[in-house]
Amino acid sequence: MATGYLEILRARHAARLLVGTLVGRLPNATAAIAIVLFVRAEGGTYTLAGALAAVYGVANAVGQPVLGRIVDLRGQPRVQLPAAVLSGLAMAVFAFAGIGSLPLAYAAVAGAGLFTPPLEGGLRALWPSVLRREDQVHAAYAMDAVAQEVMFTVGPLLVTLCVSLWSAQAALLVLNVIGVLGALSVVVSEPSRAWRSAPREAHWLGALRSPGLLALLAAFLFIGMALGSITVASVPYADDHGGDAVYGWLMAALGFGALVGGTVYGARQWAGEPARRLRMLVAFLVVCYLPLMLMPDAVPMVALTALAGVFLAPAIACAFVLVDRHAPRGTVTEAFSWLVTTFTVGHSVGTGVAGPVVEAGGALWGFAVPGVAGGVSLLVLTATGRVVAAPGQGAVVAAGSENDPNRAVEPRFSSGDRA
């Protein structure tokens, strides 16, 4: 397992691109908690903090596919770095202006979210040009999913560390400076400067004109809902079984399970059709969500939460392969950005749905939401099975000089039958 990942990281530019992307995404991974802590330090209410964090999230969801499309048209350096600088400057305005002027505060966090650079989609567009071999690209997708779990675990710890050492304002500023440096590290690299998307057909829908991609987005909307509902349902459970410490352990266990699952998944090659495998992974995900309704004591509940996360990263990694397949020619960055946006929106919807459910029926019914949402996701994948399994537009493009994933990887699916 370790040998396979080390082989990827030893490839020229691979480690730099992975680390640079993760560092560049730190402001996005920590924005919600950093905004809440800053507003609290400024004397604002939790309602205001939640509203500002929500505005950031909505703006981010809108900006990712838009910026992704511009990246496909203009290249990475001309979009990623200016976007990172604008996002950091907007957050700096928020940090210095505070909440004295609410219109300014809302505008600043909206700008920070809107201009968050689509580094995540950009990295997945670069993997084929860096690694070349199909099996390495697929392992890199899994490693990418695992690395995100690490980032979303470490990121909040960095926020609290900055707050304890300096202040909540300093946390906002420091993390956004680090984010700009991460984006800079990516865009000045040779693969990022050389990458060009394949020529694209002019169409106002862009990547969304692909039926296979639309089916995947619909499925992952509900997976995002499942994950968001777990974060809410865990709160009343923790209140009855030990408080904030138990809640922290539950959230850490969810991420740890995904980390373990993604690591194991990416350590081997998988034969067969990826669409069928994705349905199996989502089915396992649903099965692992259901035991949460047992709500045992804290220690076994932490174990069940870890189990609930095991198939998340593998499902995401498998979805990356299918997104790459179904992205219309010249829209790969936009397509990956749409997946990020859909998952984020689903997560937000899940938290919104789980709240009233928990108030009406308690934690038990709250933990029923992820099972239901996961089941709907499985139904979507089953109903659209033929569409998702069909060769995407990128799969029929002959390999050429341009290092677009649709050219570098997908033409080999039909012959190699591996994903």
N, C-alpha and C positions, 0 to 999 in steps of 0.2 A: 504493500500500500504506500509506504513512505517512498519507496524507490520510484513509483510512478509519478507522484507529485514532485519529487526532487528533479526528475527528468524534465518536467514542464518548467519548473522554476529556473533550471540551468539554461534553458533556451534564451538566446539573446533578447534582451528587453523585457522578458516575461515578468520577472520579479519587480522590475521598476514600474511597469504598467499596472500590475496588480496593487502594489503598495501605494503608488501615486493615486490611483482611483479611490482606494479605501480612505486614504487621508483626505483627498479632495471632497469626499462625501461625508466627512465628519460633521460639518455644520448642519447638513440635512438630517443625519441620524440623531443629532442631539438637540435639534431646534425646539421640539415640543417641551422637553424638560427644562432647557435653558430659558425659554420664554416664561414658563411658569415660575421658576425660581427668581427671575429678574423682576417680574411683576409683583411677586410677594415681597421682595426686598424693597420695592418702591412704595409699598403700602397699598397696592391694589387688591381687589377681591379675586377669589378663585374663579368667579364667573367671568371677569375680565380676562384673566389669564387663559382660561379655556377658550374664550372667543378669539383672542389673538392667535393662539396656537392653531385653532381651526382655520382662521383666515390664511395663515401660512400654509397649512396643509392643502387647502383648496387651490390656492395660487400655484403651489408646487405641482399639483395634479394637472392643472391647466398648462403650465409652462413646459413640462417635460416633453410631451409629444410635439409641441410647436417648435421648441428648440431642436428636438431630434430631427424634424423635417429640414430645418435650416442647416444642420450639420450635414445631412445627406446631400444638400444642394451646394454648400459652400466649403465643406471640409471641417475638420475638427479644430485646428488652432484658431481660425477666424471666428469661431463661435464659443467654444468652451471657455477660453481664458477671459474674454470680455464679459461673458455671462457670470463667471465666478467673481470677477472684480465688482460688477454691478450688484450682485447679491450680497457680497461682503460689505460694500458701502452702504447699502440699504439697512443692513443689520446694525452697522455702526451708527447710523442716524438714529435708529431705535434705541441703541444703548446709551447714547449721549442725550437724546431728547427725553427719554423716559416716557411716562404716561401722563405728563402734564397736559399735552394736547392729544386727545384721543384720535382725531382725524389723522394727525401726523403719525401716530403710533400704528394705526391700522394700515396706512399707506406704506409705511416702512416695512412692516412684516410681510405685507402682500408683495412688495417689490422683491424682498429677499427670497420669498418662495417662488415667485414667477421666474426669476432669473437664475435659479439653481441650475448649474450646467448638467446636461444629461451624460455624466461620466459613466454611469452604469451601462447604458445602452452603447456608448462609444467603445467601452472596453470589449464588449461581446462582438462588436463589429471588427475589432482589431485581432482577436485571437486567431482566426484562420491565416492571416498574413504573417503572424509571428511564429505559429507552431507548425503550419502546413499540413501535418498528418491529421487525418480525420479522428482517429482514436484519441489523440492528444487534445484536440479541440473539445471533444465531448467531456474528457476528464477535466479540462480547464473550466468548462461550464459548471461542473459539480464543485470544483475547488472555489470558484467564484461565489457560489451559493453558500458554501461553508464559511468563507471569509466574511461574508456579510453578517452571518450570525455572530461571529466574533466581534465585528465592529459594533453591532447593535447591543452587544453585551458590555464591551469596553467603553463605548462612547458615553453613556450616562455616568459611568464611574469617573471619567475625565471631567465631566461637567461638575460633579460634586467636589472633586479634588480642587479644581480651579476656584470654586466658590469658597471652599474652606481655607485655601491659601490666600486668596485675594478677595474677590467679590463676585457677585452675580454679573455685574457689568463687565468685569474683566473676563469672565467665562465666555460671554458673547463675543467679545472682541478677539480674544486669543484663538478660540476655535475657528472663527471665520478667517483669520489670518493664516492659520494652519491649512484651512481648506483651499485658499487661493494658492498657497505654495504647492499643495498636492496637485491641483489642476495644472499649474505651471510645469511641474515635473512631467506630467503626461503629454502636454501639447508640444513641448520642445523635443520630445523623443522622435527618433527617426520614423518608427511605424506610424505615429499619429500625423506627422508632417507629410508622409508619403501616401497615406490612405486616401483613396477616392472611391466614392460610391459608384456603382455601375450606372450607366445612363438610364434615366427613368422616363416612363411615359407620363406626360402632364395629366394630372387628374386631381380634382379638388379633394377627393377623399383620401388621397395618398395611400398609406399602408392599409387603411380601413376598407379598401375595396376588395380585400382578400377574404372570402367566406371562411377559410380555415382559420385565419387569424381572429376573425370575429368570434368564432366558436370557442377558441382558446381564451379569449378575453372574457367571454361570458362565464366560462367555467371558473376562471381565477378570480372573478368578482366575488363568487360565493366562497371560495377558499379564503379570500381576504376577510369576508364576513365572519367565517368560522374563527379565524385567529383573533379578530377584534372582539368577538363575544367572549372568548376565554379570558381576555384581560379584564373584562368587566365582571364576569361571573366569579372570578377568583377573589374579588374584593370582599363580598359578604362572607364567602367561605373562610377567608383568612381572619376576618373579624371574629368569627366563632371558634377559631382554632389556633390562636396565638398572635394575631395582629399583623403589623407591617412586616415583621421579619419573615413570617410564613409566606406572605404575598411575594416578597422578594425572592424567596427560594422557589416558589412556583414559576415565576417568570424566568428565573435563571434556568430552571429545569427544562422549560419549554425550548429555550434556545440551545441548551446543551444536547437535548435529544435531536434537534435538527442538525446540530454540528456533527454528532456521531453518525447519524443516518447519511448525511451528505458525504462525509469522509469515506464511509464504506462503499457507498454507491459509486463514487467517482474512482475507486481504486481498481475497478475491473471494466472490461468491455462487455457490452450487453448485446446479444444477438436478437434479431427480430424487429418487428415494426414498432417504432417509438410511440405511435398513437395508442396501440393496444397496451403497451407498458404503462403509459400515463394513466389509462383507466384503472389498471391494477393498482398503481401507487395511490391514486385517489381513493379507491375502494379500501385499501389498507388504512389510509388516513382516517376515513370515516369510522372504520371498526375500532381504531385506537381512540377516537373521540368519545365513543359511547361509554366506556368505563368511568369517565369523569363524573357521570351522574351517580355513581356509587358513593362519592364523597366520604371516603374513609378518614381515619386520623391523618395528621399532617405528614408523617413520614411516608406511608404508602401513597398518599395523594401526590406527593412530590414525584414519586416513582411513576405514577400514572400520567402525570403531566409531561414528564420526560418522554414516556412512550408515545404520548399524543404528538410530540414534535418530531419523532424519528423519520417519518415519511414526508415531511414538509420539504426539506431541502432536495431530496431526490425528485419529488414531483416538480419542483421549480426548475431543477437542472434539466429534466426531460422536456419540460415546456420550452426551455431555451432552444433546444434542437428543433422543435416543431415551429417555433416562431421564426427561426432562421430559414426553415424550409418554406414557410407560407408567406414571408414578407415579399411583396411585389418587388421586382427588380429596381434597385436604387433607393429602397426605403428601409433598409435594415435597421439603422439607428432609430428611426421613428417607430418602427414596429416594436423594438425592445422597450422603447420609452412608453409606448402605450401599455405594455404589460405592467410596467412599474406603476403607471397611473391607475390602471384598473385595480390592481392589488391594493394600492393605497386607498382608493375610494371605497373598495369593499371593506377594508379594515375599519374605516370611519363609519360606514353604514352598520357594520357589526356592533361597534360600540354603542351606536345610537339605538339599535334594536334591542340589544341586551339590557340596556338600562331599564326601560319600562317593564320588560319581562321579569327582571330580578325584583323590581319593586312589587310586582303583582304576585309572583310565585316563589320568590326567594332564589337562592343559589342553585337549587336543584333544576328549576326550569331554565335558569341562565345557562347551565351546562348542557341543556338539551339543544340550545341554539346551534352550537358548532356541529353537532351530529346532523341536524336538519339541513344546515347550509352546505355541509360537505356532501350530503345525499343529493341535494339539488345539483351541485357541481358534477357529481357522477352521472346524474340523469342527462345533463347537458352534453357531456362527453359521449355518452352512449347514443343519444339521439342524433348527434352530429358525427358519429364515428366515421362514416364514409367520407365526409368532407375533410375531417382532420387527417385521415389516413391518406387522402389523395395527394399525389405529388404536387408540390407548390410550384409557383412560377419560377422560383430560383433554381429548382432542381433540374430544369431542362436547359439551363444556360451552359454552354460549353466553357470549360476553364479557359481563362484568358490572362492577360497581363494585369488587369485591374484586380486589386486585392479586396474585392467585396466578398463577404461570406457566401452570398448566393452563387458566386462563381467558384470559390475555393473549396467548399465542402459538399454542398448538396448534390452536385452531379454524381458523386460516388455512392449515394445511398442506394440507388436502384441496383447497383452491381455488387456492392459489399454487403448489403442487408445488415448493416450494423448501425447502432446509434447509441 
